[in-house]
Amino acid sequence: MGEAGLRGTVSFAGRVERPRRQPLPQRVGGFGGVDGLARYLKENAVTHLIDATHPFASQMSRNAVEAAKITGIPLIAMTRPPWVPVPGDRWTRVPGTGAAVSALQGASRRVLLAVGRQSLQDFAANPQHFYLLRVVDPPVAPLPFPDCEAILDRGPFEEPNDRALMQRFAIDLMVSKNSGGPAAYAKIAAARALGLPVIMIDRPPVPARQEVGTPEAVIAWLSHGATDLGV
């Protein structure tokens, strides 16, 4: 957005040690809930709020909606469209992480667990499986599985490489959050090509808000207001 002549700040939650560089000033860390976010918006004279968080960061999205109401600041969400199954996909859709954990009960499997490091502990309830994990940063604590392998890598990924990875580790089941977007879709296409079943975790609900799917749409929205903004 710097190229569009707009000023702002990009806020990261701090989940990744080395986030991708952005063409705008950056801050890292939470705000302290709805009141903390509202206070930050007021103290920094923010005029527009853009929620570009991960589709599963529902608490932050709820906080953004409430803070926008409190401050009267316009809010827009840039959200990746969710993936939808196509012929050849073998999805079992579940409403949340707990349901995915329940779906893994049973005999030992070789599982590609693509849920992000924040959810790993939940799956320790099923220690009978081999788990293949792909993480951006090295784990800072012992992984909660007796039989697992962690691969350090950062997307975007390519389908042939993900297919080879699944074959290398003899994966026979994948668990994935429906994050949407093209950067992580390779694993979905690879599972389809290999005929593997996928436990797909649906997105959590968020309050009603204005949503767009591209940065260009956000710029168009901003062009109707002031040139100072915050995120």
Disulfide bonds with the S-S distance in Angstrom:
none
